[in-house]
Amino acid sequence: MKPSIEQVLLNIAVELNMGEPSTQHYQKLIDALQQLLPCDASALFTLDNEKHLVPIAISGLSSEVFGRRFLPDVHPRLAMILANRKPVRFPENSSLPDPFDGLLSEDIHHSIDVHSCMGCSLYVGDTLVGALTLDAAKPGAFNSIPDKTIETFAALAAGIIRNISLFEALNKANRQQHSVNQLLIDEARNKGGKLVGVSPQIKRLRANIEMVAHSNYAVLISGETGTGKEVVAHQVHAHSLRSDKPMVYVNCAALPESIAESELFGHVKGAFTGANSSRAGKFELADGGTIFLDEIGELPLLLQAKLLRVIQQGEVQRVGADKNHIVDVRVIAATNRDLAQEVAEGRFRSDLFHRLNVFPIQVPPLRSREGDIPVLVGYILDNIRRQFHLKTLHIHPKALQLLEKQSWLGNVRELEHTLMRAGLHAMRTQSELIEPLHFMNDFDLSEQSVNGKANNNTSPQLPNSSVPMREAVEAFQKQLIEHALQLNNGVWSQAAAFLQMDRGNLFKMGKKLGVQACESSK
């Protein structure tokens, strides 16, 4: 027997009062609404400080919606809903664009031409906190639903938002004590970007970050190029007790060996030619906070020994100095190398590896993140839309399917750059919809490719007999670098841009792999 609306609302209210409020209550409310009312899609939004509507629970909509923020000024239906304290019903023949056109989940439709649409603003007292929207493919679907029923759902949703906000604010105050420090913490959290995704892999990554953040343990972040290791480092620092102190970034691969020691540990006046004044190194600048050593696997062995002393004893000795400085620095390191293998082959110190590897975090490659591409696409397109001041920017379902079939060797960074190029192609034709043809310079758009059998001219030939994994990977890396140089007339900087990596890193890798470059490439 189907439960009544009153019984469902009572169950949600009782459950909310019995335990700690959590974001799961948002989805439970939407799921209940979807079961009891004749709607095919529904969404619950909160209103952020910039007056954007942020989706917090959806049903019947593509997960891409979670990556977007909706500006009422751009979406007239949402603006009308927010402007009224009573439910707003839109006629089936309304000419106002629907904010969810093209964003319904695949098991319903990809667009809405004739449908029922209504919504209600959410208020806590006189404060507007969000909105609730309902859509149905059937015309007149909501004619028999009293306003009072929608108002009841809206009031309960507003109450849940208020309770969760209060609960989160209380926890935040308990952790950080007072609002002035909290402001600094929030600012630090936003500085390094955000981890976007709903996959189990990203949820585990967030859990690991939360687990280690409050300690002072060294953290070693590993993962392929472009997976977001720097974002993870910022998240660890931002959630730590040091978040009101600086996080100093060091790209170890870009440190020239001649001045690397001075950059890390500082120098005194006269220590070497050109040292006209004393200078603090990165570790002293990070005192009390965090130092992020990116591409730690590229650090020369001599500097590895000196870095180990700093980590073990907390002492920094400037180049040319007689005395040491005591520093309190948390170390976060990142690498795309297999450091255990580097240790085995004598290119990385075993004792330093074990000092850094106290809490390892592996960042998953994009190809293993289940269902994250639509969410990332929504997030990236929203950033592109804001960057170019566009009203809307969507992606065609077939274009999204094309993206989901790619292997993404460059991971999230490659996806972002690909979408930026496609967005520019779409804007050039004054289109607000990215279609498969806008990826013509990135993918093979033949029927075979669209069906998931893309042809990649730089794919390695798979061996038929047993070979060491490292040897096979390095052979492909060499082939890829040579291919990039050939396409870019032997110019390293252009080849690095083609491969979406730092020029210095590429040159070092090519030199190590024995890539022969022509004179014009040097």
Backbone hydrogen bonds, N-H to C=O, Kabsch-Sander energy under -0.5 kcal/mol:
donor,donor_aa,acceptor,acceptor_aa,energy
8,V,4,S,-2.2
9,L,5,I,-2.5
10,L,6,E,-2.2
11,N,7,Q,-2.3
12,I,8,V,-2.1
13,A,9,L,-2.4
14,V,10,L,-2.6
15,E,11,N,-2.4
16,L,12,I,-2.3
17,N,13,A,-1.7
18,M,14,V,-1.5
19,G,15,E,-1.4
25,H,22,S,-1.8
26,Y,23,T,-0.8
27,Q,23,T,-1.0
28,K,24,Q,-2.1
29,L,25,H,-2.0
30,I,26,Y,-2.0
31,D,27,Q,-2.9
32,A,28,K,-2.2
33,L,29,L,-2.4
34,Q,30,I,-2.5
35,Q,31,D,-1.6
36,L,32,A,-2.0
37,L,33,L,-2.4
39,C,37,L,-2.3
40,D,135,D,-2.2
41,A,135,D,-2.1
42,S,59,S,-2.3
43,A,133,T,-1.9
44,L,57,A,-2.8
45,F,131,A,-2.9
46,T,54,V,-2.2
47,L,129,V,-2.3
48,D,46,T,-0.6
48,D,52,H,-2.6
51,K,48,D,-1.9
53,L,70,F,-3.2
54,V,46,T,-3.1
54,V,52,H,-0.6
56,I,44,L,-2.9
57,A,44,L,-1.3
59,S,42,S,-2.1
62,S,103,L,-3.7
65,V,62,S,-2.0
66,F,63,S,-1.2
67,G,64,E,-1.5
68,R,65,V,-1.9
70,F,53,L,-2.8
71,L,69,R,-0.6
74,V,71,L,-1.9
75,H,71,L,-1.2
77,R,97,P,-0.5
79,A,72,P,-0.5
79,A,75,H,-2.1
80,M,76,P,-2.2
81,I,77,R,-2.1
82,L,78,L,-2.3
83,A,79,A,-1.5
84,N,81,I,-1.1
88,V,119,G,-3.2
90,F,117,C,-2.7
94,S,91,P,-2.0
101,D,98,D,-1.7
103,L,100,F,-2.7
105,S,60,G,-1.8
108,I,105,S,-2.1
109,H,105,S,-0.6
116,S,136,A,-2.7
117,C,90,F,-0.7
118,M,134,L,-2.2
119,G,88,V,-2.0
120,C,132,L,-2.6
121,S,84,N,-0.6
122,L,130,G,-2.5
123,Y,121,S,-0.5
124,V,127,T,-2.7
125,G,123,Y,-0.6
127,T,124,V,-1.9
128,L,126,D,-0.6
129,V,122,L,-2.9
130,G,122,L,-1.2
131,A,45,F,-1.3
132,L,120,C,-2.5
133,T,43,A,-2.4
134,L,118,M,-2.9
135,D,41,A,-2.9
136,A,116,S,-2.4
141,A,138,K,-1.4
143,N,140,G,-1.4
145,I,142,F,-1.4
149,T,146,P,-0.8
150,I,146,P,-1.3
151,E,147,D,-2.8
152,T,148,K,-1.9
153,F,149,T,-2.1
154,A,150,I,-2.6
155,A,151,E,-2.6
156,L,152,T,-2.3
157,A,153,F,-2.6
158,A,154,A,-2.7
159,G,155,A,-2.1
160,I,156,L,-2.3
161,I,157,A,-2.5
162,R,158,A,-2.5
163,N,159,G,-2.7
164,I,160,I,-2.8
165,S,161,I,-2.4
166,L,162,R,-2.6
167,F,163,N,-2.5
168,E,164,I,-2.9
169,A,165,S,-2.4
170,L,166,L,-2.3
171,N,167,F,-2.3
172,K,168,E,-2.4
173,A,169,A,-2.4
174,N,170,L,-2.2
175,R,171,N,-2.0
176,Q,172,K,-2.3
177,Q,173,A,-2.2
178,H,176,Q,-1.9
182,Q,178,H,-1.6
183,L,179,S,-1.9
184,L,180,V,-1.2
185,I,181,N,-2.0
186,D,182,Q,-2.7
187,E,183,L,-1.9
188,A,184,L,-2.1
189,R,185,I,-2.3
190,N,186,D,-1.4
191,K,187,E,-0.7
191,K,188,A,-0.6
192,G,188,A,-0.7
193,G,190,N,-1.0
196,V,194,K,-0.8
203,K,199,S,-2.2
204,R,200,P,-2.3
205,L,201,Q,-1.9
206,R,202,I,-2.7
207,A,203,K,-2.1
208,N,204,R,-2.4
209,I,205,L,-2.2
210,E,206,R,-2.6
211,M,207,A,-2.1
212,V,208,N,-2.1
213,A,209,I,-2.0
214,H,210,E,-0.6
215,S,212,V,-1.6
219,V,331,V,-1.8
220,L,359,F,-1.2
221,I,219,V,-0.6
221,I,333,A,-3.4
222,S,220,L,-0.6
222,S,361,I,-2.6
223,G,335,T,-1.3
227,T,224,E,-1.5
232,V,228,G,-2.0
233,A,229,K,-2.2
234,H,230,E,-2.4
235,Q,231,V,-2.1
236,V,232,V,-2.4
237,H,233,A,-2.3
238,A,234,H,-2.9
239,H,235,Q,-1.7
240,S,237,H,-1.4
243,S,240,S,-1.2
245,K,242,R,-2.5
248,V,246,P,-0.5
248,V,290,T,-2.6
250,V,292,F,-2.5
252,C,250,V,-1.0
252,C,294,D,-2.4
254,A,251,N,-1.2
255,L,252,C,-1.0
259,I,256,P,-1.3
260,A,256,P,-1.2
263,E,259,I,-2.4
264,L,260,A,-2.2
265,F,261,E,-2.9
266,G,262,S,-2.1
267,H,279,R,-2.1
268,V,319,V,-2.2
270,G,275,A,-3.0
271,A,268,V,-1.9
275,A,272,F,-2.5
276,N,274,G,-1.8
279,R,267,H,-3.0
281,G,265,F,-0.5
282,K,263,E,-2.2
283,F,264,L,-2.2
285,L,281,G,-1.9
286,A,282,K,-1.5
287,D,284,E,-1.3
288,G,328,D,-3.1
289,G,286,A,-3.1
290,T,246,P,-2.4
291,I,330,R,-2.8
292,F,248,V,-3.2
293,L,291,I,-0.7
293,L,332,I,-2.8
294,D,250,V,-2.6
294,D,292,F,-1.1
296,I,293,L,-0.6
296,I,334,A,-2.4
298,E,295,E,-2.0
299,L,296,I,-1.6
304,Q,300,P,-1.8
305,A,301,L,-1.6
306,K,302,L,-1.3
307,L,303,L,-2.6
308,L,304,Q,-2.1
309,R,305,A,-1.3
310,V,306,K,-1.6
311,I,307,L,-2.2
312,Q,308,L,-2.6
313,Q,309,R,-2.8
314,G,310,V,-2.1
315,E,309,R,-0.6
316,V,325,H,-3.2
318,R,316,V,-0.6
319,V,266,G,-2.8
321,A,318,R,-2.1
325,H,316,V,-3.2
327,V,314,G,-2.7
327,V,325,H,-0.5
329,V,327,V,-0.6
330,R,289,G,-2.2
332,I,291,I,-2.6
332,I,330,R,-0.5
333,A,219,V,-2.9
334,A,293,L,-2.1
335,T,221,I,-2.1
339,L,337,R,-1.1
342,E,338,D,-2.1
343,V,339,L,-2.6
344,A,340,A,-2.0
345,E,341,Q,-1.7
346,G,343,V,-1.5
347,R,342,E,-2.6
348,F,342,E,-0.9
353,F,349,R,-2.1
354,H,350,S,-2.1
355,R,351,D,-1.5
356,L,352,L,-2.3
357,N,353,F,-2.2
359,F,218,A,-1.1
359,F,356,L,-0.6
361,I,220,L,-2.8
363,V,222,S,-3.0
363,V,361,I,-0.6
368,S,365,P,-1.5
369,R,366,L,-1.7
370,E,368,S,-0.9
372,D,369,R,-1.4
375,V,371,G,-0.5
376,L,372,D,-2.8
377,V,373,I,-2.9
378,G,374,P,-2.3
379,Y,375,V,-2.2
380,I,376,L,-3.0
381,L,377,V,-2.8
382,D,378,G,-1.8
383,N,379,Y,-1.8
384,I,380,I,-2.5
385,R,381,L,-2.8
386,R,382,D,-2.1
387,Q,383,N,-2.5
388,F,384,I,-2.3
389,H,386,R,-0.8
390,L,385,R,-2.8
394,H,432,E,-2.9
396,H,434,I,-3.2
400,L,396,H,-2.4
401,Q,397,P,-2.4
402,L,398,K,-1.9
403,L,399,A,-2.0
404,E,400,L,-2.2
405,K,401,Q,-0.9
405,K,402,L,-0.6
406,Q,403,L,-1.2
411,N,408,W,-1.6
412,V,226,G,-0.7
413,R,226,G,-1.4
413,R,410,G,-0.6
414,E,410,G,-1.1
415,L,411,N,-2.2
416,E,412,V,-2.7
417,H,413,R,-2.4
418,T,414,E,-2.5
419,L,415,L,-2.4
420,M,416,E,-2.1
421,R,417,H,-2.2
422,A,418,T,-2.4
423,G,419,L,-2.8
424,L,420,M,-2.0
425,H,421,R,-2.1
426,A,422,A,-2.4
427,M,423,G,-2.6
428,R,424,L,-2.0
429,T,425,H,-1.0
429,T,426,A,-0.6
430,Q,427,M,-1.7
431,S,426,A,-2.8
434,I,394,H,-2.8
435,E,433,L,-0.6
438,H,435,E,-1.9
439,F,436,P,-2.2
440,M,437,L,-1.4
442,D,439,F,-1.9
443,F,439,F,-2.5
445,L,443,F,-0.8
450,V,446,S,-2.4
451,N,447,E,-1.6
452,G,449,S,-2.1
453,K,448,Q,-2.1
456,N,454,A,-0.6
457,N,455,N,-0.6
459,S,456,N,-1.8
462,L,460,P,-0.6
472,A,468,P,-2.0
473,V,469,M,-2.5
474,E,470,R,-2.6
475,A,471,E,-1.8
476,F,472,A,-1.9
477,Q,473,V,-2.5
478,K,474,E,-2.4
479,Q,475,A,-2.1
480,L,476,F,-2.7
481,I,477,Q,-2.4
482,E,478,K,-2.5
483,H,479,Q,-2.1
484,A,480,L,-2.4
485,L,481,I,-2.5
486,Q,482,E,-2.3
487,L,483,H,-2.1
488,N,484,A,-1.1
489,N,486,Q,-1.0
490,G,485,L,-3.6
491,V,488,N,-2.0
492,W,490,G,-0.7
492,W,521,S,-0.7
495,A,491,V,-2.4
496,A,492,W,-2.8
497,A,493,S,-1.9
498,F,494,Q,-2.3
499,L,495,A,-2.1
500,Q,497,A,-0.8
501,M,496,A,-2.3
506,L,502,D,-2.3
507,F,503,R,-2.8
508,K,504,G,-2.3
509,M,505,N,-2.4
510,G,506,L,-3.0
511,K,507,F,-2.6
512,K,508,K,-2.4
513,L,509,M,-2.2
514,G,510,G,-0.7
514,G,511,K,-0.6
515,V,510,G,-2.9
517,A,515,V,-0.7
521,S,518,C,-1.6
522,K,519,E,-1.5
